[in-house]
């Protein structure tokens, strides 16, 4: 097995992500790998809602103003990072990484740039219906990541 030098923890604030962070904490202590908490938030308000193009306007969905959207993004990242950090050994050196876009795409892209990475994800972050319709982030990362991926139940 290749040495693991970077642990990339998908961090969305869900209970499943917190379990993955606890597992990563133990793994980081035993391997000496660096820890990256990675939070991905949509690029735009319409991405957040999940509707694109003229459909959103037709049903009367107005995009948030930029200030509101930025505040929402900042608050979501801060909360997800703080919750995950509580699960980690305080002695670990942890980097908080914010990315924008589709979570699975951005996690895979980040893993491609990391040194000897292992991606750790909770097995579910979305609700059951959204996960069934869109496919889970963990499934997409497993299929596209250039490195091992651990999905923690």
Residue pairs with C-beta under 8 A, 6 or more apart in sequence:
2 116
3 31
3 116
4 27
4 31
4 33
4 116
4 117
4 118
4 148
5 33
5 34
5 114
5 115
5 116
5 117
6 33
6 34
6 36
6 114
6 115
6 116
6 117
6 118
7 24
7 27
7 28
7 31
7 33
7 34
7 35
7 36
7 117
7 118
7 120
8 36
8 38
8 107
8 110
8 111
8 114
8 117
8 118
8 119
8 120
9 17
9 20
9 21
9 24
9 35
9 36
9 37
9 38
9 84
9 119
9 120
9 121
10 17
10 20
10 38
10 40
10 103
10 107
10 119
10 120
10 121
10 122
10 125
10 137
10 138
10 141
11 17
11 21
11 37
11 38
11 39
11 80
11 81
11 84
12 39
12 40
12 80
12 103
12 122
12 125
13 76
13 79
13 80
13 83
13 84
14 122
14 124
14 125
15 122
16 121
16 122
16 123
16 124
16 125
16 152
16 153
17 80
17 83
17 84
17 121
17 122
17 125
18 83
18 84
18 86
18 87
18 122
19 122
19 152
19 153
20 120
20 121
20 122
20 150
20 152
21 37
21 84
21 85
21 87
21 88
21 120
22 87
22 88
23 120
23 150
23 152
24 35
24 88
24 120
25 35
25 87
25 88
25 89
25 92
27 33
27 118
27 120
28 34
28 35
28 88
28 89
28 92
29 89
29 92
33 118
34 93
34 95
35 88
35 92
35 93
35 94
35 95
36 94
36 95
36 97
36 110
36 114
37 80
37 81
37 84
37 85
37 94
37 95
37 96
37 97
38 97
38 99
38 106
38 107
38 110
39 76
39 77
39 80
39 81
39 96
39 97
39 98
39 99
40 98
40 99
40 100
40 101
40 102
40 103
40 106
40 107
41 48
41 73
41 76
41 77
41 98
41 99
41 100
42 48
42 100
42 101
42 102
43 100
43 101
44 63
44 69
45 63
45 64
45 69
46 52
46 56
46 61
46 63
47 101
48 69
48 72
49 56
49 61
51 59
51 61
56 63
63 69
64 72
73 100
77 96
77 98
81 96
85 94
88 94
97 110
99 106
99 107
99 109
99 110
100 106
103 125
103 137
104 137
104 140
104 141
104 144
105 140
107 119
107 121
107 137
107 141
107 145
108 140
108 141
108 144
108 145
108 146
111 117
111 119
111 141
111 145
111 146
111 147
112 146
114 147
116 147
117 147
118 147
118 148
118 149
118 150
119 141
119 145
119 147
119 148
119 149
119 150
120 149
120 150
120 152
121 137
121 138
121 141
121 149
121 150
121 151
121 152
122 138
122 151
122 152
123 136
123 138
123 151
123 152
123 153
124 131
124 136
124 138
125 136
125 137
126 134
126 136
126 137
138 149
138 151
141 149
142 149
142 151
